[in-house]
């Protein structure tokens, strides 16, 4: 088996994991449709079961923009099911923050960002090799993007697409923020 074959195996396992996550979100979405729960309880149930499974793989697997949009679409469908609304109802109610009269439902990008921030915090907590690796990765990313700080990287990346940089933790975290 060549090195390229090994990378292909990883890609196949990633695709399989993404499909398992997707199917479990669909199962959670369909579960809340079948039971006579209050909207608040149904929303909590979906967030626990549907978004919970996404949470475990979110930081470990590289999700493309289209895959994240697909997961977001499934989540919004589930929230509409929870509130006993037709699927044709506008999604803005579930996506907008509470400060803008929305429900601020838990969506994949928020979960992904939270998991990345927790990962970075855990790695940077102690003076050990994990911290050195994370700082080396940050410095490499800053050099690649010709930035002097993480805040500058966030501003630089605002104009880029999600899928422009793959495999770079700091780039994706900056884009998510």
C-alpha positions, 0 to 999 in steps of 0.5 A: 500500500502506498502513502497515497493509498493511506491518505485515501483510506483517511478520506473514505473514513472521513466521508463515512463519519460525515454520513453517520453524523448526517444520518443521526441528525436526520434520525433526531429530526424525524424523532421529534416529529413523531412525539407530541412534545412541547416546542421547547422540549423538542428543541432541547431533544434535537439539540442534545441528540442531533447537534450532540453527535455533530459536536463530537466530530466537529473539530476532528473532521474538515467540513466543507462549506456545502457540507456545513450548509447541508447540516444547517439545512437539516437542523433548521428543518428539525427546529421547524418540526419542533415548533410544528411549522411547515417546511416552507416557513422562512428559516430566518426565525431560527437563524437570527440571534435573539437581539434581532428577534430570532430564536438563535437556534444551535447551528453547526457553525456555532458548534464548530467554532465552540469546539475549536475554541475549546480545543485551542484553550485546552492545548494552550493551557499548559507549558508543554509540547501541545502549546508549542505545536499550536503556537508554531501552527499559528505563526506559520499561518500568520506568515502564510497570510502575511499577518502580524496578529490573529486579529489581523488574520481575522480581518484578512480572511473576511473576504475569503471563502470557507473552502479556500484553505483546508487543513489549517486550524488557525485559518478556519478558526479565524474564518469562523469567528 
